[in-house]
Amino acid sequence: MSDWLSPKRPYSIAHRGASAYAADCSLAAYEKAARLGADMWEVDIRSAACGTLITYHDAAFPDGQRLSSLTAAQIAEEARAQAVPAVPFAEVLALAVEKGAGIYADIKDTHATLPTLEALKSHGIEKAILGAFDPRAARMLQEADSPYPRSVLVPVGVDPFEFAAGADVIHLCWEHMERPQDELTPEFFAEVDRRGQKVVLWHEEDPDRMAVLRELPVLGICSDRPELVHPFRPPVQWPVEVACHRGACEFAPENTLSGAHCAFAAGFDYVELDLRQTADGHVVVFHDVDLDRCTTARGALSWRDLASLKDVDAGSRYESFYAGERIPRFAAFLELAKLYDGQFYVELKTVDAAKVLAEVIRADMLDRCFFWSYTMEHLRILRAASAEARLMVRRQDVPSLEAAQALSPEIIEYTMQDDLSEIADCRRMGLRSMLAYMGRNRDMFYKITEVRPDIVNLHFPFLFRDYLNQTFSRDD
């Protein structure tokens, strides 16, 4: 088999694209998968009545029409009418060539097997795996002398070695088992090696299970969240922590649970969030005074009680995929962080500081949050209430570092306009430094790398991740 089939770490295979953040099997899902760092894209392939290959998972549209009974033109018309993606496979391949992504072809219609092979070869795709649940597809590819490895997708309840006998890759579709990782024993992998096969794993979105799977000797792991397969790890020379400004805004609406999921799944340390209070005293995560910019509603958030906010759409203004995303309660963010062992940079807007602190303590998250506010009185209330509360002070808000210590802060935040030479002074004084930058300019990323703060607060953390990966060697 080819050299690329022996990676140093499992390939991140975006399951139907980054389908946690865009409609599955859509060009948007594959484009997001590329930006999230996926190595390969899992692509479901069907055949239209005219023989055109279509990227679509189900055999039929939501209204029941089977794709195999429609021409490519009819499929395109129905996809528009029913608001679902059904993309010609050739368009996905063209995008993959542009992005440098590999293809994991999941052939749904067995008679599409050889046309899929020819499509991959005609587009010059070098890194590809061709798979199907039907073992006949693997035999057809073998007879056609496929240059690409052949995979058989193995359902629960069958012997994987018997079911995928003769295939190059055993693709275990065990995501619905409670603890499928327990079946991946040393004896299992010894038998895999004896047969000269490789293993690809089911789509996995649970952080705890993924932490086990990514350490196993497998070829790849599928995921709706491809960033979860290989989360960010800072370079050894600079163990910087990353705060994501209002969450992963490159991929999901700001201050939403979807955005927090993405940021934490990607391995970033902190999600920065903004807190406000409803008319009936509930603490929610939202930036603006008014609802207008980020939601389909209008007026001040503080005029609404929690019940009247439950149906407010906080996602569709960002993208139609997120229609129905809600304004979350702070408590929901605190629970989500526990799933990933994540932390928060908490900005207090118009909210009761004591109530915020009480929620954090009740969730046993005091050591996982640090706080800041434009309203200094909020910080004074937090410090008076708790000597353990982690506070941040902006350098621009105090005349000197010595003056900042009146609140006993843990962190001093700088901007690119501040005197960054003071970051060294912070270290000498036992203070942690944070540098905030909301842009995407690589020259600014270089300046950040030069001064090496302890934390960076970024609106484009994935671009910064990519910059670090290019700047520091992979072995760091």
Rosetta blueprint (number, residue, H / E / L):
1 M L
2 S L
3 D H
4 W H
5 L H
6 S L
7 P L
8 K L
9 R L
10 P L
11 Y E
12 S E
13 I E
14 A E
15 H E
16 R L
17 G L
18 A L
19 S L
20 A L
21 Y L
22 A L
23 A L
24 D L
25 C L
26 S L
27 L H
28 A H
29 A H
30 Y H
31 E H
32 K H
33 A H
34 A H
35 R H
36 L H
37 G L
38 A L
39 D L
40 M E
41 W E
42 E E
43 V E
44 D E
45 I E
46 R E
47 S E
48 A L
49 A L
50 C L
51 G L
52 T L
53 L E
54 I E
55 T E
56 Y L
57 H L
58 D L
59 A L
60 A E
61 F L
62 P L
63 D L
64 G L
65 Q L
66 R E
67 L H
68 S H
69 S H
70 L L
71 T L
72 A H
73 A H
74 Q H
75 I H
76 A H
77 E H
78 E H
79 A H
80 R H
81 A H
82 Q H
83 A L
84 V L
85 P L
86 A L
87 V E
88 P E
89 F H
90 A H
91 E H
92 V H
93 L H
94 A H
95 L H
96 A H
97 V H
98 E H
99 K H
100 G L
101 A L
102 G E
103 I E
104 Y E
105 A E
106 D E
107 I E
108 K L
109 D L
110 T H
111 H H
112 A H
113 T H
114 L H
115 P H
116 T H
117 L H
118 E H
119 A H
120 L H
121 K H
122 S H
123 H L
124 G L
125 I L
126 E L
127 K L
128 A E
129 I E
130 L E
131 G E
132 A E
133 F L
134 D L
135 P H
136 R H
137 A H
138 A H
139 R H
140 M H
141 L H
142 Q H
143 E H
144 A L
145 D L
146 S L
147 P L
148 Y L
149 P L
150 R E
151 S E
152 V E
153 L E
154 V E
155 P L
156 V L
157 G L
158 V L
159 D L
160 P H
161 F H
162 E H
163 F H
164 A L
165 A L
166 G L
167 A L
168 D L
169 V E
170 I E
171 H E
172 L E
173 C L
174 W L
175 E L
176 H L
177 M L
178 E L
179 R L
180 P H
181 Q H
182 D H
183 E H
184 L L
185 T L
186 P H
187 E H
188 F H
189 F H
190 A H
191 E H
192 V H
193 D H
194 R H
195 R H
196 G L
197 Q L
198 K E
199 V E
200 V E
201 L E
202 W E
203 H E
204 E L
205 E L
206 D L
207 P H
208 D H
209 R H
210 M H
211 A H
212 V H
213 L H
214 R L
215 E L
216 L L
217 P L
218 V L
219 L L
220 G E
221 I E
222 C E
223 S E
224 D L
225 R L
226 P H
227 E H
228 L H
229 V L
230 H L
231 P L
232 F L
233 R L
234 P L
235 P L
236 V L
237 Q L
238 W L
239 P L
240 V L
241 E E
242 V E
243 A E
244 C E
245 H E
246 R L
247 G L
248 A L
249 C L
250 E L
251 F L
252 A L
253 P L
254 E L
255 N L
256 T L
257 L H
258 S H
259 G H
260 A H
261 H H
262 C H
263 A H
264 F H
265 A H
266 A L
267 G L
268 F L
269 D L
270 Y E
271 V E
272 E E
273 L E
274 D E
275 L E
276 R E
277 Q E
278 T L
279 A L
280 D L
281 G L
282 H L
283 V E
284 V E
285 V E
286 F L
287 H L
288 D L
289 V L
290 D E
291 L L
292 D L
293 R L
294 C L
295 T L
296 T L
297 A L
298 R L
299 G L
300 A E
301 L H
302 S H
303 W H
304 R L
305 D L
306 L H
307 A H
308 S H
309 L H
310 K L
311 D L
312 V L
313 D L
314 A L
315 G L
316 S L
317 R L
318 Y L
319 E L
320 S H
321 F H
322 Y H
323 A L
324 G L
325 E L
326 R L
327 I L
328 P L
329 R E
330 F H
331 A H
332 A H
333 F H
334 L H
335 E H
336 L H
337 A H
338 K H
339 L H
340 Y H
341 D L
342 G L
343 Q E
344 F E
345 Y E
346 V E
347 E E
348 L E
349 K L
350 T L
351 V L
352 D L
353 A H
354 A H
355 K H
356 V H
357 L H
358 A H
359 E H
360 V H
361 I H
362 R H
363 A L
364 D L
365 M L
366 L H
367 D H
368 R H
369 C E
370 F E
371 F E
372 W E
373 S L
374 Y L
375 T L
376 M H
377 E H
378 H H
379 L H
380 R H
381 I H
382 L H
383 R H
384 A H
385 A H
386 S L
387 A L
388 E L
389 A L
390 R E
391 L E
392 M E
393 V E
394 R E
395 R H
396 Q H
397 D H
398 V L
399 P L
400 S L
401 L H
402 E H
403 A H
404 A H
405 Q H
406 A H
407 L H
408 S L
409 P L
410 E L
411 I E
412 I E
413 E E
414 Y E
415 T E
416 M L
417 Q L
418 D L
419 D L
420 L L
421 S L
422 E H
423 I H
424 A H
425 D H
426 C H
427 R H
428 R H
429 M L
430 G L
431 L L
432 R E
433 S E
434 M E
435 L E
436 A E
437 Y E
438 M L
439 G L
440 R L
441 N L
442 R H
443 D H
444 M H
445 F H
446 Y H
447 K H
448 I H
449 T H
450 E H
451 V H
452 R L
453 P L
454 D L
455 I E
456 V E
457 N E
458 L E
459 H L
460 F L
461 P H
462 F H
463 L H
464 F H
465 R H
466 D H
467 Y H
468 L H
469 N H
470 Q H
471 T H
472 F L
473 S L
474 R L
475 D L
476 D L
